[in-house]
Amino acid sequence: MSHGDGTNESLRPKLVSDAGNVAEYGMTEVKRQTSTQKARDYERVGAAIRYLEDHVRDQPELSDVAAAVNMSEFHFQRLFRRWAGITPKRFLQYLTVGYAKEALRESRSVLDAAFEVGLSGPGRLHDLFVSCEAMTPGEYKELGSGLIVRYGFHSSPFGECLIFLTERGVCGLAFVESDRESALRNLGAQWSLAALRHEPRATSLVAARIFGDDIGRGQPLRLVLKGTNFQIRVWEALMRIPPGCVTTYEALGAYLGKPNASRAVGSAVGRNSVSYLVPCHRVIHKSGLITGYRWGHVRKRALLGWEAARHEERGQTAA
């Protein structure tokens, strides 16, 4: 893996030269600050989830959970309203095994329809919010040789994230679990022959779109997927699962015509390197347990709870 400081004019972020660009970057800065606040909020949310896991048999009161993260119950309520749009009591209900089982049942008919149409349809996913292309077998073997990958670290509602970006689109999105160096090394492993360039200004625009409210506006966000043919099929199937829905490894295998390949499906899910956009967090154990996530099971539970809250809010608005 090489880190280049060379200058390629076609890859340089454009300078702010007119009022329109000034407005665009101004809005991006507002979104960055909002995202930073949500990232701070997530740290408290994650701590609350860990506390609940450690004290599940005690069935702690909301005041106990708030105290465990050094907050008053009032400010704990405000935190969840700001981060998830709902009360902490409601959010925590989304994390129960009972809710997960019910979500699996309710998701089945939605996913049946999505996969019936989707697997024979074009590669436009997420209700046309995202489009994806797979690297060719030759490109896959080259490990990014001759490719320039821009990267940057950014705040998100689920903690700090790392984005990899090529001229063809987003090729990596990871959450920072321990430290930035480890995150960069792990995500960069499959691009070991590419030139990695730290260009956070370029990737900040992508981060603002991914975690903002305008991912569905304009042209679809382009993803570049790098994997075996089977892995690509699994990842494309993951992108058919709408927010608020969940499925199991067994069901995902059945949708792919591989009902006895749950272990292989699970391996492919675990190899996904474009988190959130390729929503591997929406696959859970058939028992309803939320485990097995490359970026930590606490973050997986936070993601699912956050999406369930958004899904419920949209349903109420539509009604």
C-alpha positions in Angstrom: 0.0 0.0 0.0 1.5 3.3 -1.0 0.6 6.8 0.3 1.2 9.3 -2.5 1.5 13.1 -2.2 1.6 13.6 -6.0 -0.7 16.1 -7.5 -3.2 15.2 -10.2 -5.2 18.2 -11.3 -8.2 16.1 -12.3 -8.4 14.8 -8.7 -7.9 18.1 -6.9 -11.0 19.5 -5.1 -12.1 22.6 -6.9 -11.5 25.9 -5.2 -14.5 27.9 -4.0 -14.8 30.5 -6.8 -18.3 31.7 -6.9 -21.3 32.3 -4.7 -22.9 29.0 -5.6 -19.9 27.0 -4.4 -19.6 29.2 -1.3 -23.2 28.3 -0.5 -22.6 24.6 -1.1 -19.5 24.5 1.1 -21.4 26.5 3.7 -24.2 24.0 3.8 -21.6 21.2 3.9 -20.0 22.8 7.0 -23.4 23.0 8.7 -24.0 19.3 8.0 -20.5 18.5 9.3 -21.2 20.2 12.6 -24.6 18.5 12.9 -22.9 15.1 12.1 -20.2 15.9 14.7 -22.9 16.4 17.4 -24.6 13.2 16.4 -21.2 11.4 16.6 -20.8 12.7 20.2 -24.3 11.6 21.0 -23.6 8.1 19.6 -20.8 7.7 22.1 -23.4 8.1 24.9 -25.9 5.8 23.1 -23.2 3.1 22.7 -22.4 3.3 26.3 -26.0 3.0 27.2 -26.4 -0.1 25.0 -23.3 -1.7 26.6 -24.7 -1.0 30.1 -28.0 -2.6 29.2 -26.2 -5.7 27.9 -24.1 -6.0 31.1 -27.2 -5.6 33.3 -29.9 -7.4 31.2 -31.0 -9.6 34.1 -31.4 -6.6 36.4 -33.9 -4.9 34.0 -32.6 -1.4 35.0 -34.8 1.6 35.1 -34.3 4.5 32.6 -32.8 6.6 35.4 -30.2 3.9 36.1 -29.2 3.9 32.4 -28.9 7.7 32.4 -26.8 7.7 35.5 -24.5 5.0 34.0 -23.6 7.4 31.2 -23.3 10.4 33.6 -26.4 12.1 32.5 -29.6 13.3 34.2 -32.8 11.6 33.0 -33.9 14.9 31.5 -30.7 15.3 29.4 -30.8 11.6 28.5 -34.2 12.1 27.0 -33.0 15.1 25.0 -30.0 13.1 23.8 -32.2 10.4 22.2 -34.7 12.9 20.8 -31.8 14.7 19.1 -30.0 11.5 17.9 -32.9 9.2 17.0 -36.0 11.4 17.1 -37.7 9.2 19.7 -37.6 8.7 23.5 -34.9 6.4 24.9 -37.6 4.1 26.3 -39.0 3.6 22.8 -35.5 3.2 21.3 -34.5 0.5 23.8 -37.7 -1.4 22.9 -36.3 -1.8 19.4 -33.3 -3.6 20.8 -35.2 -6.5 22.4 -35.2 -10.0 21.0 -39.0 -9.9 20.9 -39.0 -6.8 18.6 -36.3 -8.4 16.4 -38.4 -11.5 15.9 -41.5 -9.4 15.1 -39.4 -7.4 12.6 -38.3 -10.6 10.9 -41.9 -11.7 10.5 -43.0 -8.3 9.2 -40.1 -7.9 6.8 -40.7 -11.2 5.1 -43.5 -10.1 2.7 -41.6 -6.8 2.0 -38.5 -8.7 1.1 -40.3 -11.4 -0.9 -41.6 -8.6 -3.2 -38.3 -6.8 -3.3 -36.3 -9.8 -4.3 -38.9 -11.1 -6.8 -38.4 -7.8 -8.7 -34.9 -6.9 -7.6 -32.8 -9.8 -8.5 -33.9 -9.7 -12.1 -33.9 -6.0 -12.3 -31.1 -3.4 -13.0 -28.3 -2.6 -10.6 -30.1 0.5 -9.2 -30.8 0.0 -5.6 -31.9 1.8 -2.4 -35.0 3.1 -4.3 -32.6 4.5 -6.9 -30.5 6.3 -4.2 -27.5 4.1 -4.9 -26.0 2.5 -8.1 -23.2 0.0 -8.0 -20.8 -1.7 -10.3 -18.4 -4.6 -9.7 -14.8 -4.6 -10.6 -13.8 -7.1 -13.3 -12.0 -10.3 -12.3 -8.8 -8.8 -13.7 -9.2 -5.7 -11.6 -10.0 -7.8 -8.6 -6.7 -9.7 -8.9 -4.7 -6.5 -9.4 -5.4 -5.3 -5.8 -5.8 -1.7 -7.0 -2.6 -1.5 -9.0 -2.5 1.8 -10.8 -5.6 3.1 -8.9 -5.7 6.3 -6.9 -7.9 6.1 -3.8 -8.7 9.2 -1.9 -9.7 8.8 1.8 -10.8 10.8 4.7 -12.1 10.4 8.3 -15.5 12.0 9.1 -18.1 12.1 11.8 -21.3 10.2 11.4 -24.4 9.4 13.6 -22.7 6.1 14.4 -19.2 7.3 15.3 -16.2 8.3 13.2 -16.1 6.7 9.8 -13.5 6.3 7.1 -14.4 6.7 3.4 -12.5 5.4 0.4 -13.3 7.1 -2.9 -12.1 6.5 -6.5 -13.0 8.3 -9.7 -15.7 5.6 -10.3 -17.3 6.0 -6.9 -17.2 5.0 -3.2 -15.2 1.8 -2.7 -15.0 1.6 1.0 -16.8 2.8 4.2 -15.7 1.7 7.6 -16.4 2.7 11.2 -13.4 3.4 13.4 -13.5 0.8 16.2 -10.2 1.4 18.0 -7.9 3.9 16.2 -7.6 5.5 12.8 -4.4 3.7 11.9 -6.0 0.3 12.3 -9.1 1.4 10.4 -7.0 2.6 7.5 -4.8 -0.5 7.5 -7.8 -2.9 7.6 -9.9 -1.1 4.9 -6.8 -0.6 2.7 -5.8 -4.3 2.8 -7.8 -5.1 -0.3 -6.3 -2.1 -2.1 -2.7 -2.9 -1.2 -1.3 -1.8 -4.5 -3.3 1.4 -4.8 -2.0 4.9 -4.1 -3.9 6.1 -1.0 -4.2 9.9 -0.8 -5.5 11.7 2.3 -8.0 14.1 0.7 -10.7 14.7 3.4 -12.2 17.7 1.5 -13.2 15.4 -1.4 -14.6 12.7 0.8 -16.4 15.2 3.1 -18.9 15.9 0.3 -19.6 12.2 0.1 -19.9 11.8 3.9 -22.4 14.8 4.0 -24.5 13.1 1.4 -24.4 9.6 2.9 -25.4 10.7 6.4 -27.4 13.8 5.6 -31.0 14.1 4.4 -30.3 14.4 0.7 -28.9 11.0 -0.3 -31.9 10.5 -2.5 -31.5 13.8 -4.4 -29.7 14.2 -7.7 -27.8 11.4 -9.3 -27.5 8.0 -7.5 -24.5 7.7 -5.3 -22.0 5.4 -7.1 -20.5 2.4 -5.3 -17.6 0.2 -6.6 -17.6 -3.3 -5.2 -14.6 -5.5 -5.2 -15.1 -9.2 -4.4 -15.7 -12.7 -5.9 -18.8 -13.2 -8.0 -20.6 -14.8 -5.1 -19.7 -12.0 -2.7 -21.0 -9.4 -5.2 -24.3 -11.3 -5.5 -24.7 -11.3 -1.7 -23.8 -7.6 -1.4 -26.2 -6.7 -4.1 -28.9 -8.7 -2.3 -28.2 -6.8 0.9 -28.9 -3.6 -0.9 -32.4 -4.9 -1.7 -33.2 -4.8 2.1 -35.0 -1.5 2.9 -34.3 0.4 6.1 -36.4 -0.8 8.9 -36.4 -4.4 7.6 -34.2 -7.3 8.7 -33.5 -10.8 7.4 -31.5 -13.9 8.4 -28.5 -15.6 6.8 -30.7 -18.5 5.9 -33.4 -16.4 4.3 -30.8 -14.4 2.3 -29.3 -17.6 1.0 -32.8 -18.8 -0.1 -33.4 -15.5 -1.9 -30.1 -16.1 -3.8 -31.2 -19.7 -4.7 -28.7 -21.1 -2.2 -30.9 -22.3 0.8 -28.2 -24.5 2.3 -25.4 -21.9 2.0 -26.0 -19.8 5.1 -22.4 -20.2 6.2 -21.0 -19.0 2.9 -23.6 -16.2 2.9 -22.5 -15.2 6.4 -18.8 -15.2 5.3 -19.6 -12.9 2.3 -21.7 -10.6 4.6 -18.7 -10.4 6.9 -16.4 -9.5 4.1 -18.4 -6.4 3.1 -16.2 -3.3 3.1 -18.8 -0.7 2.3 -20.7 -0.5 5.6 -24.1 1.2 5.9 -24.6 1.6 2.2 -24.2 -2.1 1.7 -26.4 -2.8 4.8 -24.9 -6.0 6.2 -26.2 -4.8 9.6 -29.7 -5.7 8.5 -28.9 -9.5 8.7 -29.5 -11.0 12.1 -29.6 -14.4 13.7 -32.8 -16.4 13.2 -33.3 -16.4 16.9 -33.6 -12.6 16.9 -30.2 -12.1 18.5 -28.2 -9.1 17.1 -24.6 -10.3 16.9 -21.8 -10.6 14.4 -20.8 -7.3 12.9 -17.4 -6.3 11.6 -17.6 -2.9 13.3 -19.0 -4.1 16.6 -22.3 -5.5 17.7 -23.1 -2.4 19.8 -22.9 -0.3 16.7 -25.0 -2.9 14.8 -27.7 -2.6 17.5 -27.5 1.2 17.4 -27.9 1.2 13.6 -30.9 -1.1 13.7 -32.6 0.9 16.4 -31.9 4.2 14.6 -33.3 2.8 11.4 -36.4 1.3 13.1 -37.1 4.8 14.6 -36.8 6.4 11.2 -39.0 3.7 9.6 -41.7 4.2 12.3 -41.6 8.0 11.8 -42.0 7.6 8.0 -44.9 5.3 8.6 -46.7 7.7 10.9 -46.1 10.6 8.4 -47.5 8.6 5.5 -50.6 7.7 7.6 
